[in-house]
């Protein structure tokens, strides 16, 4: 199954590690350092400026304009 992350981006559910609210970057220094490290490696996809959530996969972080709550509901198997 796939998760639609917005802006025509689809992510395989099996690769998703976490779906985080974007505000975590301001609240958690270790998370901000992790994000900055991945950005330096070119492994951040999408616009952080538009992001409401961050989808952490096994090889990248995807910035999504869709809220973490909505994405989590979509990702859960029915």
N, C-alpha and C positions, 0 to 999 in steps of 0.2 A: 504494500500500500504506500501511497505517497501523501505528503502534507503540502497543501498549497500555502506558500508563505507570502503571497502578494507579489505584484509586479511580474507575473508569469513565471515565478520560481516554484519549482516542485522539488521536494526533498524526500528521499526514501525514509520511511518511518524507522527502519532498522538502524539507520546511521545517526539518529537523534539521541544526544546524550542529555540535553537539558533545554528547556524553554524558559528564558528569564525576562523579567520586566527590565526595560532599558534603564530605569532609574537605579538599578543595582550598580551601575558604573560610578555614580556619584556617592553611593553609600558604602562601597566596599573597595578598599585600596588593592587587596590581592586580586579581585576580579578585574579592576581597571588595569593592573599590570599584565595580567593574562591577556586581556583584550589588546592592549598596546603591543605586546610581543607578537601576537598573531597578525596584527595589522602590519607590523614591520616585515613580516614574512610573506605578506600578500595573501593572507588567508582570511581576510574579512571581505564579505561580499555584500553589496547594497550600501545605501546611504545611512550613516549614523544620524545625520541631521533629521531625517524623516522617520527614523525607527521608533516604534513603540515597544518592540521586543527584540531579543537576541536569541537565535536558535543556535545552540552549540552542537555541532556534529563531530564525528570522529576525525575529521580533517580540516574543519573551517568553522567560522562563525558567520551566520547570515543575519543581516539586519532586516527586520520586517516591519512594515507599516501597520501590521495587524497586532492587536493586543495579545499579551501572553495568555490571558484567560481564554480568549477565543481560539487561539492556536492549540492550547491544551485540550479543549473540548473536541476540536477537529481530530487531533492526534490519537485520542483514546479509541481503542477498538470497541465496536458496538456489539 
